[in-house]
Amino acid sequence: MRLEDGLAVLAARAQLDAGQLAAYAAEDTLGGVDTGWPGGSVWRVEGQFLYALIRALKPERVIEIGTAAGCSAAHMLAALNANGHGTLHSYDILASAGYAIPDTVSRERWRFTPADAIAALQNTPVRCQVAFEDGLHTTEFTRDALRTLKQMTTGVLISHDALHFSDYGRMVREAWDAEIGNYDAVLMEASDCGLAFTCL
């Protein structure tokens, strides 16, 4: 489906305006794995999806599990910066995560914790309005992450790679079926990864 179609599904789920989401998405020019970001990054349309959601919801706090090069973080930070408020709390076991966030994106709103995300969040819970999970794509890890995040999220919960053709996609969906049940999943051109999301 096109980005606009994916945003329409999001709008229906989160009771947002689809036209406004599309306008916000058009602001985002950071790109994705299909425009030169390292492997494992979100695709351009997925970054625009995250950006539009955060611009529309204007959250005070966003949680990210799995930062890698920092592509998804860059999109979310750009949206928070455009909103003029809010913080992104990112967790990754690699201390170097986020290394590719461009200098054009201010990191002032970024709180990065190099640690096991689930353990860190269980020890120090963070209440948020948006949570993005893109960690180890096993059924067990994703279930643990969703179980942890749904206790802290009062808005939209999202996972990457939910419709990937590999076992990753199957395992992410197994976790969502077990822990969430009622959710939408979209695969937008030209991504081969897909996003699963719901409102809590």
Disulfide bonds with the S-S distance in Angstrom:
none
